[in-house]
């Protein structure tokens, strides 16, 4: 039957997607209520549903977080730490599913996962470039939208609260096989356009120039052009910091020394 095809092709779906399906195929409503009563689907929230895998207990079923995060808003994308996890380079496991959207929903818990939305930067929204550096991927019988590694790198340096501690951010990002500096620079400009973010990203790339084969000339576009107030890599008031003159950046000592790499 048509509704079986819908369930087979949409492991996580929204109420509006179901309404479109119903209008096209003439399925009687409220079909989702019948599915819920039968344990075929669970309601992650009133307008987001997940198909329960065969043989699973609906009361204990945990939907795939990346599929749910992609459905949390019409333009939602898996981002920040969750993108690092999707690409297989996150240093630790989180029970937060982080996504970005124009109008993210308030934080929501379902099962073991907390879904945390981050609003797209205003500059991206104003230019209509919310999905720059985003790809659609087939995943777990569905589709996810996820930020590419270059965009993810910039996003976690701009919003470290959504990337983890500095050792976690560094040890995750440096698991990437390669980074395209041209894409990083383009996204920096599109996301922010200011010198502060470019300095943060340039400093990070400079620290890992050998790892990714980055030349000094590649970093010129990130360097501060005018000496102004120093930029803080971490907005938190930290006691132990170091001023990196070449980047006009105040950096936590643990980051400058990369203390997590020390062997005791």
Sine and cosine of phi, psi and omega as CSV:
sin_phi,cos_phi,sin_psi,cos_psi,sin_omega,cos_omega
0.00,0.00,0.36,-0.93,-0.06,-1.00
-0.86,0.51,-0.64,0.77,-0.05,-1.00
-0.93,0.36,-0.46,0.89,0.08,-1.00
-0.93,0.38,-0.61,0.79,0.08,-1.00
-0.89,0.45,-0.63,0.77,0.03,-1.00
-0.89,0.47,-0.74,0.68,-0.01,-1.00
-0.90,0.43,-0.58,0.81,-0.01,-1.00
-0.94,0.34,-0.48,0.88,-0.06,-1.00
-0.99,-0.16,-0.14,0.99,-0.05,-1.00
-0.75,-0.67,0.99,0.13,-0.03,-1.00
-0.90,0.44,-0.47,0.88,0.15,-0.99
-0.73,-0.68,0.76,-0.65,-0.06,-1.00
-0.59,-0.81,0.33,-0.94,0.00,-1.00
-0.98,-0.21,0.26,-0.96,0.06,-1.00
-0.87,0.49,-0.60,0.80,0.00,-1.00
-0.93,0.36,-0.59,0.81,0.06,-1.00
-0.91,0.42,-0.63,0.78,0.05,-1.00
-0.92,0.40,-0.65,0.76,0.01,-1.00
-0.88,0.47,-0.64,0.77,0.05,-1.00
-0.89,0.45,-0.69,0.73,0.03,-1.00
-0.87,0.49,-0.70,0.71,-0.03,-1.00
-0.90,0.44,-0.67,0.74,-0.02,-1.00
-0.91,0.41,-0.50,0.87,-0.02,-1.00
-0.99,0.13,-0.50,0.87,-0.14,-0.99
-0.91,-0.42,-0.04,1.00,0.07,-1.00
0.92,0.38,0.48,0.88,0.03,-1.00
-0.97,0.24,0.69,-0.72,-0.03,-1.00
-0.94,0.35,0.68,-0.73,0.12,-0.99
-1.00,-0.06,0.34,-0.94,0.01,1.00
-1.00,-0.02,1.00,-0.02,-0.06,-1.00
-0.89,0.46,-0.56,0.83,-0.03,-1.00
-0.92,0.40,-0.51,0.86,0.04,-1.00
-0.93,0.37,-0.60,0.80,0.06,-1.00
-0.91,0.41,-0.66,0.76,0.02,-1.00
-0.90,0.45,-0.64,0.76,0.01,-1.00
-0.90,0.43,-0.72,0.70,-0.01,-1.00
-0.90,0.44,-0.56,0.83,-0.02,-1.00
-0.99,0.12,-0.08,1.00,-0.02,-1.00
0.97,0.25,0.28,0.96,0.03,-1.00
-0.97,0.24,-0.53,0.85,0.01,-1.00
-0.70,-0.72,0.32,-0.95,0.16,-0.99
-0.84,-0.54,0.51,-0.86,0.04,-1.00
-1.00,-0.06,0.95,-0.31,0.06,-1.00
-0.93,0.37,-0.63,0.78,0.22,-0.98
-0.49,-0.87,0.13,-0.99,-0.15,-0.99
-0.82,0.57,-0.42,0.91,-0.04,-1.00
-0.88,-0.48,0.21,0.98,0.05,-1.00
-0.76,-0.66,0.81,-0.58,-0.08,-1.00
-0.82,-0.57,0.49,-0.87,0.07,-1.00
-0.80,-0.60,0.70,-0.71,0.06,-1.00
-0.95,0.30,0.74,-0.67,0.01,-1.00
-0.99,0.13,0.81,-0.59,0.00,-1.00
-0.90,0.44,0.55,-0.84,-0.05,-1.00
-0.85,0.53,0.73,-0.68,0.03,-1.00
1.00,0.05,-0.05,1.00,-0.01,-1.00
-1.00,-0.06,0.49,-0.87,0.07,-1.00
-0.99,0.15,0.88,-0.47,-0.02,-1.00
-0.83,0.56,-0.54,0.84,-0.04,-1.00
-0.94,0.35,-0.37,0.93,-0.03,-1.00
-0.90,-0.43,0.05,1.00,-0.10,-1.00
-0.94,0.34,0.73,-0.68,0.02,-1.00
-0.92,-0.40,0.95,-0.31,0.02,-1.00
-0.90,0.43,0.37,-0.93,0.05,-1.00
-0.91,0.42,0.88,-0.47,-0.11,-0.99
-0.85,0.53,-0.63,0.78,-0.04,-1.00
-0.92,0.39,-0.57,0.82,0.06,-1.00
-0.92,0.39,-0.66,0.75,0.02,-1.00
-0.92,0.40,-0.71,0.71,-0.03,-1.00
-0.85,0.53,-0.61,0.79,0.01,-1.00
-0.91,0.42,-0.38,0.92,-0.03,-1.00
-0.99,-0.15,0.04,1.00,-0.08,-1.00
-0.95,0.31,-0.28,0.96,0.07,-1.00
-0.38,-0.92,0.39,-0.92,-0.04,-1.00
-0.84,0.55,-0.53,0.85,-0.02,-1.00
-0.90,-0.43,0.38,0.93,-0.07,-1.00
-0.91,0.42,0.59,-0.81,0.07,-1.00
-0.71,-0.70,0.64,-0.77,0.12,-0.99
-0.91,0.41,0.77,-0.64,-0.15,-0.99
-0.56,-0.83,0.03,-1.00,0.10,-1.00
0.78,0.62,-0.74,-0.67,-0.08,-1.00
-0.88,0.48,-0.58,0.82,-0.01,-1.00
-0.92,0.40,-0.53,0.85,0.08,-1.00
-0.93,0.36,-0.66,0.75,0.08,-1.00
-0.84,0.54,-0.66,0.75,0.01,-1.00
-0.92,0.38,-0.66,0.75,0.00,-1.00
-0.86,0.51,-0.67,0.74,-0.03,-1.00
-0.99,0.17,0.03,1.00,0.12,-0.99
0.98,0.19,0.40,0.92,-0.03,-1.00
-0.85,-0.53,0.09,1.00,-0.01,-1.00
-0.92,0.38,0.62,-0.78,-0.07,-1.00
-0.99,0.16,-0.42,0.91,-0.02,-1.00
-0.61,-0.80,0.29,-0.96,0.00,-1.00
-1.00,-0.05,0.72,-0.69,0.08,-1.00
-0.94,-0.35,0.39,-0.92,0.18,-0.98
-0.95,-0.32,0.38,0.92,0.16,-0.99
-0.93,-0.36,0.75,-0.66,0.12,-0.99
-0.98,-0.22,0.93,-0.38,-0.09,-1.00
-0.99,-0.16,0.74,-0.68,0.07,-1.00
-0.66,-0.75,0.32,-0.95,0.06,-1.00
-0.89,-0.46,0.53,-0.85,0.00,-1.00
-0.32,-0.95,0.29,-0.96,0.07,-1.00
-0.91,0.41,-0.69,0.72,0.03,-1.00
-0.78,-0.63,0.98,0.21,-0.01,-1.00
-0.91,0.41,0.51,-0.86,0.05,-1.00
-0.97,0.24,0.35,-0.94,0.12,-0.99
-0.86,0.51,0.42,-0.91,0.04,-1.00
-0.79,0.62,0.63,-0.77,-0.09,-1.00
-0.61,-0.79,0.66,-0.75,0.02,-1.00
-0.95,-0.32,0.75,-0.67,0.16,-0.99
-0.68,-0.74,0.86,-0.51,-0.05,-1.00
0.87,0.49,-0.80,-0.60,-0.04,-1.00
-1.00,0.03,-0.12,0.99,-0.15,-0.99
-0.95,-0.32,0.63,-0.77,0.16,-0.99
-0.95,-0.30,0.83,-0.56,-0.02,-1.00
-0.99,-0.11,0.88,-0.47,-0.08,-1.00
-0.88,-0.47,0.87,-0.49,-0.01,-1.00
-0.99,-0.11,0.62,-0.79,0.05,-1.00
-0.88,-0.48,0.76,-0.65,0.02,-1.00
-0.95,0.31,0.70,-0.71,0.09,-1.00
-0.83,0.56,0.56,-0.83,0.09,-1.00
-0.83,0.56,0.61,-0.79,-0.07,-1.00
-0.84,0.55,-0.60,0.80,-0.03,-1.00
-0.89,0.46,-0.61,0.79,0.05,-1.00
-0.93,0.37,-0.66,0.75,-0.01,-1.00
-0.90,0.44,-0.71,0.70,-0.04,-1.00
-0.90,0.44,-0.54,0.84,-0.02,-1.00
-1.00,-0.03,-0.09,1.00,-0.02,-1.00
0.95,0.32,0.42,0.91,-0.07,-1.00
-0.94,-0.33,0.53,0.85,-0.04,-1.00
-0.85,0.53,-0.47,0.88,-0.08,-1.00
-0.96,-0.27,0.36,0.93,0.14,-0.99
-0.91,0.42,0.74,-0.68,0.00,-1.00
0.95,0.31,0.42,0.91,0.03,-1.00
-0.88,-0.47,0.64,-0.76,0.05,-1.00
-0.81,-0.58,0.47,-0.88,0.14,-0.99
-0.99,-0.12,0.72,-0.69,-0.06,-1.00
-0.76,-0.65,0.65,-0.76,0.16,-0.99
-0.95,0.31,0.73,-0.69,-0.10,-0.99
-0.40,-0.92,0.82,-0.57,0.10,-1.00
0.76,0.65,0.73,0.68,0.02,-1.00
0.94,0.34,0.11,0.99,0.06,-1.00
-0.77,-0.64,-0.39,-0.92,-0.01,-1.00
-0.72,-0.69,0.70,-0.71,0.10,-1.00
-0.87,-0.49,0.50,-0.86,0.22,-0.98
-0.97,-0.25,0.79,-0.61,-0.12,-0.99
-0.61,-0.79,0.58,-0.81,0.04,-1.00
-0.95,0.30,0.66,-0.75,0.07,-1.00
-0.92,0.39,0.26,-0.96,-0.07,-1.00
-0.87,0.50,-0.61,0.79,-0.01,-1.00
-0.89,0.46,-0.71,0.71,0.04,-1.00
-0.93,0.37,-0.64,0.77,0.00,-1.00
-0.87,0.50,-0.66,0.75,0.03,-1.00
-0.83,0.55,-0.75,0.66,-0.02,-1.00
-0.91,0.41,-0.68,0.74,-0.06,-1.00
-0.89,0.46,-0.68,0.73,-0.05,-1.00
-0.96,0.27,-0.47,0.88,0.09,-1.00
-0.96,0.28,-0.53,0.85,0.04,-1.00
-0.97,0.24,-0.60,0.80,-0.03,-1.00
-0.79,-0.62,0.95,0.30,-0.10,-1.00
-0.88,0.47,-0.35,0.94,0.03,-1.00
-0.87,0.49,-0.42,0.91,-0.01,-1.00
-0.99,-0.16,0.17,0.99,0.02,-1.00
-0.88,-0.47,-0.30,0.95,-0.01,-1.00
0.94,-0.35,-0.18,-0.98,0.08,-1.00
-0.93,0.38,0.24,-0.97,-0.05,-1.00
-0.90,0.43,-0.61,0.79,0.04,-1.00
-0.91,0.42,-0.57,0.82,0.03,-1.00
-0.93,0.36,-0.68,0.74,0.02,-1.00
-0.88,0.48,-0.75,0.67,-0.03,-1.00
-0.90,0.43,-0.72,0.69,-0.08,-1.00
-0.95,0.30,-0.32,0.95,0.12,-0.99
-0.98,0.17,-0.82,0.57,-0.09,-1.00
-0.88,0.48,-0.59,0.81,-0.06,-1.00
-0.97,0.25,0.00,1.00,0.14,-0.99
-0.99,0.11,-0.15,0.99,0.04,-1.00
-0.93,0.38,0.69,-0.72,-0.01,-1.00
-0.92,0.38,-0.59,0.81,-0.02,-1.00
-0.40,-0.92,0.35,-0.93,0.05,-1.00
-0.70,-0.72,0.76,-0.66,0.03,-1.00
-1.00,0.02,0.95,-0.33,-0.09,-1.00
-0.91,0.42,-0.56,0.83,0.00,-1.00
-0.87,0.49,-0.70,0.72,0.01,-1.00
-0.92,0.39,-0.64,0.77,0.04,-1.00
-0.87,0.50,-0.73,0.68,-0.02,-1.00
-0.90,0.45,-0.67,0.74,-0.01,-1.00
-0.89,0.45,-0.67,0.75,-0.01,-1.00
-0.94,0.34,-0.62,0.78,0.07,-1.00
-0.81,0.59,-0.76,0.66,-0.02,-1.00
-0.90,0.44,-0.67,0.75,-0.04,-1.00
-0.94,0.33,-0.60,0.80,-0.07,-1.00
-0.97,0.26,-0.63,0.78,-0.18,-0.98
-0.72,-0.70,-0.84,0.54,0.00,-1.00
1.00,0.08,-0.16,0.99,-0.03,-1.00
-1.00,-0.08,0.26,-0.97,-0.04,-1.00
-0.96,0.30,-0.41,0.91,-0.08,-1.00
-0.90,0.44,-0.76,0.65,-0.01,-1.00
-0.92,0.40,-0.64,0.77,0.02,-1.00
-0.88,0.48,-0.62,0.79,0.01,-1.00
-0.91,0.42,-0.67,0.74,0.02,-1.00
-0.88,0.47,-0.73,0.69,-0.04,-1.00
-0.94,0.35,-0.66,0.75,0.01,-1.00
-0.88,0.47,-0.66,0.75,0.04,-1.00
-0.86,0.50,-0.71,0.71,0.00,-1.00
-0.90,0.44,-0.70,0.72,0.01,-1.00
-0.90,0.43,-0.60,0.80,0.01,-1.00
-0.89,0.46,-0.65,0.76,0.03,-1.00
-0.90,0.44,-0.41,0.91,-0.09,-1.00
-0.85,-0.53,0.48,0.88,-0.04,-1.00
-0.89,0.45,-0.63,0.78,0.01,-1.00
-0.93,0.36,-0.62,0.79,-0.03,-1.00
-0.87,0.50,-0.67,0.74,-0.11,-0.99
-0.94,-0.35,0.17,0.99,0.04,-1.00
0.90,0.43,0.67,0.75,-0.02,-1.00
-1.00,-0.06,0.76,-0.65,-0.01,-1.00
-1.00,-0.05,0.37,-0.93,0.03,-1.00
-0.83,0.56,-0.62,0.79,-0.01,-1.00
-0.90,0.44,-0.48,0.88,0.05,-1.00
-0.92,0.38,-0.45,0.89,-0.08,-1.00
-1.00,0.04,-0.23,0.97,-0.07,-1.00
-0.84,0.54,-0.60,0.80,-0.04,-1.00
-0.93,0.37,-0.24,0.97,0.01,-1.00
-0.99,-0.15,-0.27,0.96,-0.13,-0.99
-0.95,0.31,0.57,-0.82,0.06,-1.00
-0.88,0.48,0.74,-0.68,0.00,-1.00
-1.00,0.02,-0.52,0.85,-0.02,-1.00
-0.79,-0.61,0.62,-0.78,0.04,-1.00
-0.98,0.20,0.90,-0.44,0.05,-1.00
-0.75,-0.66,-0.29,-0.96,0.06,-1.00
-0.84,0.54,0.64,-0.77,0.00,-1.00
-0.90,0.44,0.56,-0.83,0.01,-1.00
-0.99,-0.13,0.63,-0.78,0.05,-1.00
-0.99,-0.12,0.81,-0.58,0.07,-1.00
-0.89,0.46,-0.68,0.73,0.02,-1.00
-0.92,-0.38,0.85,-0.52,-0.03,-1.00
-0.93,0.36,-0.24,0.97,-0.01,-1.00
-0.94,0.34,0.56,-0.83,0.03,-1.00
-0.97,0.26,1.00,-0.09,-0.05,-1.00
-0.99,-0.16,0.55,-0.83,-0.03,-1.00
-0.98,0.21,-0.68,0.74,-0.10,-0.99
-0.97,-0.24,0.98,-0.21,0.01,-1.00
-0.76,-0.65,0.23,-0.97,0.00,-1.00
-0.66,-0.75,0.68,-0.73,0.03,-1.00
-1.00,0.01,0.85,-0.53,0.03,-1.00
-0.98,-0.18,0.98,-0.20,-0.17,-0.99
-0.87,0.49,-0.68,0.73,-0.07,-1.00
-0.86,0.50,-0.41,0.91,0.00,-1.00
-0.91,-0.41,0.04,1.00,-0.01,-1.00
0.78,0.63,0.73,0.68,-0.19,-0.98
-0.78,-0.63,0.72,-0.69,0.13,-0.99
-1.00,-0.07,0.88,-0.48,-0.18,-0.98
-0.83,-0.56,0.66,-0.75,0.10,-0.99
-0.84,0.54,0.63,-0.77,-0.03,-1.00
-0.84,0.54,-0.63,0.78,-0.02,-1.00
-0.87,0.50,-0.49,0.87,0.00,-1.00
-0.98,0.20,-0.69,0.73,0.02,-1.00
-0.87,0.50,-0.69,0.72,-0.04,-1.00
-1.00,0.08,-0.19,0.98,-0.08,-1.00
0.72,0.69,0.86,0.51,-0.15,-0.99
-0.87,0.49,-0.42,0.91,-0.01,-1.00
-0.93,0.37,-0.24,0.97,0.03,-1.00
-1.00,0.03,-0.16,0.99,-0.03,-1.00
-0.95,0.30,0.63,-0.77,0.02,-1.00
-0.96,-0.29,0.83,-0.56,-0.02,-1.00
-0.98,-0.21,0.00,0.00,0.00,0.00
